[in-house]
Amino acid sequence: MQPSNFHSHCTFCDGRSHPEDYVKFALSQNFRAYGFSSHSPLPFETFWNMSITDMPEYLNEINRLKEKYKDRIEIYTGLEIDYLDDTYNASIPYFQDLPLDFRISSVHFMPWKAPLLEENMTCIDGSTDEFLIAVEERYQGSIRSAVQSFYHSSMRMVELGGFDIVGHMDKIYMNAGRHADFDIKADWYHKLVETFIDLIAEKELIVEINTKNYLRKQQTFPHTDLFSLLYKHRIPVMVNTDSHFPDLINAGRTDVLKLLKATGYQTTRELVAGKWEDIEIK
């Protein structure tokens, strides 16, 4: 199977290189397809997210690369769209009207009070110390409450829809796992995750297996313990590296594909000539 990747960040958001650098590296690795998915604009400015004023240039640049490399690789235009609340998510007209080939939706921020400003967000994907301080100050020290809030947001994200791929569906465990009271094998946590997976299956969405932390920490999102549950629910998966550097666009994919095959998966779901198809894991 020729490699592919549909979760990638470049200099339009917090990626560390220009879009064409990723394409050139993908070609050097004999990639079949490559998808860009910059962090979507938000109602507030952050270091990580694209500015809304840069959207036309982003779309034009990826379209330029599509044309330039059309005989060598399939290039796709996507976004990783943040779910914040019912007013700002992948289903709103702004994101639905963009000429995108695919949409990933993820939860990075949990609003804990109005309005939608960065200082009113709990970030689940940043500094562990800052996350643990937020648990103490905003969730009365209850890691269970913080984790439940994450999955409440995630389930509402799926209910509202407007996207194709669930991004790093359980990334809360990355920082929550550093809290003394969190146990990833706890019955309450497993029931919460299973309810979320039930909903994903009902909505017939794709789940990405995110390998961003695999080489450094042997972590995947979702956790490898959930692969069998995803397979049991017949949920299609794809393996994405969430790469912020060109030389990491294939990091961890080979190992994780082997783990998926050992679980029972025979295919991953990918865009082929602009349509979703199941591609055999070889």
N, C-alpha and C positions, 0 to 999 in steps of 0.2 A: 504493500500500500504506500503510495507516495504521500509524504506528509502535507499537512495543511494546518492552518491556525486561524481562528475567527475571533480572537480576543487580543487586541494589540493597541498600545498607546504610543503616540508620537509627540512631536513638539507642539502640536495644536492643543495638547493638554499637559500631562506630567510625564510623558515619554521623553527619552533622552536623546533622540535622534530624529532626523527628518524622514518623512514617509518613504522617500525613494531608497533610503539606506536599508529599510526593512525589506523592500522588494528585491533589492540586489542580493541581500543575504539569503532570502527565501529561494531565489534562483540558484544560488550556490549550493543549497541543500536539496535541490531537485523537488521543490514544493510544487504541488498541483494547483493549490489555491491559497490565497491570502486575504484575510478580511481585516480592515481597520475598524476600530471601535473606540474612538476617543471618548473620554468622559464628557457627558452632555453638559450644556450650560445649566446653571442653577439660578434661582431668584436672587442669589448673592454670589459675589466673586470669591473663589478659593484658589489656592496654589494648584490644586489637582484638576479642576474642571476647565473646559473650554469656555471662552467668552462668547456670548451670543453674537457679537459683532464679527467673529471669525468664522462663523458657520459657512457663509458663501465661499470663502477662500478654501476652507476644508473640503467642501464638496467638489469645487473646481479642481483642486489638486489631486484628489483621488480619481476623479474622472480623467484627468490628464495621464495619470499612471496607467489606468485601464487601457487607454488607447495606445500608449507607447509600448506596453508590454503584452498586448492582446494575443500575440502569436506564441507567447512563451509561458504565461501563467494567468490563471483566473484571479482577478482582483475584485474585491467586493467592498462596498461602502456601508458601514454600520455605525452605530453609536452604542455606548454603554450608558443607559438612561437611568438616572437615580429615581427611586421612589421616595418621595417625602411624605405626601399625604394625598387625599382625594383631589386636591387642586393642582398638584404638581407630580406627574408620573407619565409613563410611556403612552397612556391612552389619550392624553389631552391633544387638541387639534394641532398645536405647534409641532409636536413630534410625529403625529400621524401624517401631516402634510409634507414632511421632508422627503425627498426622493432617495430613500435608503433601500438597500438590498436586504438588510436584516437589522434586528434590534435585540440587544441584550438588556435585561432590566435587573438591577441589583439594589440592595440596601446598603448604603455606606453611612447614612446619617439617620438618627432617630430624633425627631422634634420632641422636645419635652415641655415647651411652652410656645405660645404665639408671640410675634409673627415669625415667618420663615426667614430667620437670619442665622448666620453661621454660629453666633454666640449662643443661640437657642437650640443647637444641635448636639447630640451625643454621637461622636464619631466612633464607629466600631472597627475601623480599619487603619487607625493611626497608632500613636504611642500607647503602649500598655499602661504606663503610669497615668496618663491623662484619662484613659478609659476607666481605670480603677477609681480614680478621684471622682469621676462622674457618677459611678455606681454609688459611692458614699454620699455624694451631695444631692443627687437627683433621684435615686431609687432607694433612699434610706438604708444604704448598705446592702441591699438585697440583690445578689447576682441573679437569683431566680427571676425577680421582677424585670431586670434589665434584659435577660434572655427572652422572657415571654414577650416583652415589648418588641424585640427584634422580629420574632416569629409572627406577632400580630401584624406588623408592618409588611412582612414578607407575604403573608397570606392575603392581605388586602391588595398588595401589588398584583398577585396572580389573579385575584377575582376581577380586578379592573382590566387586566390584559393590555393589549396593544403592542405586544412584543412576541418574539419567537423563542428566546433562550433565557432560562433562569441563570443568572450569574452567581458564582460562588455562594451557593444556597445556604451554607451553614457557617459562613466565615466568622460569625460571632464567637465560635469556640476558640479562635486564635488568641484573643485577649481574655475571654471569659475563663479559659483554661488556666490562667495565671491567678485566678481568685481562689482563695483557700476553700470556699464553700461550693465550688463547682465540680461536678462529677459527670463526665460525658456519658457514663454508663448508667446514670440515675434513671429510674423508671419514669419520673415526671418528664425528663428531657427526651427520652426515647418516644414517649407518647406524643409529645409536642411535634417532634420531627416527623413521626409517622403521619400525623394529621396533615402536615404540610405536604408531604409526598402524595398522600391521597388526593389532595386538591390539585397538585401539579398533574397527576395522571388524569384526573377528570377534565382538566382544561387542555390536555394533549399538547403540552409544551415540551421543549427539549431542555434537558439539564446539562450544563457544561460540567465536566470534570476539570477543575482549575488546578494547574500544576505549578503555579507561580512559586510556591514555597517548598516544592518537592525536593529540589537538590539541596537546599540549605537546612531544612527542618524535617524532611520526610513527611510533610503535610500535604494533603489534597483537600479541596473543597468541592463537593462534600467529602467527609471523612471516608476512608476506605471501608469502615464498618458498615456504611450505608449502601455500598455497591449492590449487595445482594437484595436489599429492599427495593432499590430502583429497578433491578432486573425482575423481581417478583411482580412489580406493578407494570411491567412492560413499558417503561419510560425510555424513550430514545435519548441517547447521550452523545456528546461530542467532547473531544479532549482539546482544551485550550490552554495556552501558557500564560495568558495575561501579561504578555511581555512588554517591558518598558525599555529594553535594550535590544538592538537587532540580533546580537549573538545568542539571545535567550529564546528565540522564537520557537525552538523545538525542545526546550529544556524539560526533561521529565516525561515527555510524551511516550517514548518507547516503553519505558517501565510501566507506566500507567495503562497503556493499551494491553500489555501482558496481564496485568491484574484484572482488567475488565474481561478479558477472554477467559481467564481462570474462573471468573464469577459466572460465566455463561453467555456473556455478550459475544455475538458474532459480527456485529456491525456497529459503525458509528453513523450518525446523521450529519450530512454536510451539504453545502450548496454545490451543485454540479450544473454548469451551463445555466445558472440562475434559478434552479429548482432544487428543492430538498430531496435528497436521495439517501438511501442506506448503502454505505460503502463497507465492503468486507474487511474485517481486521485480519491481516495476514501475518 
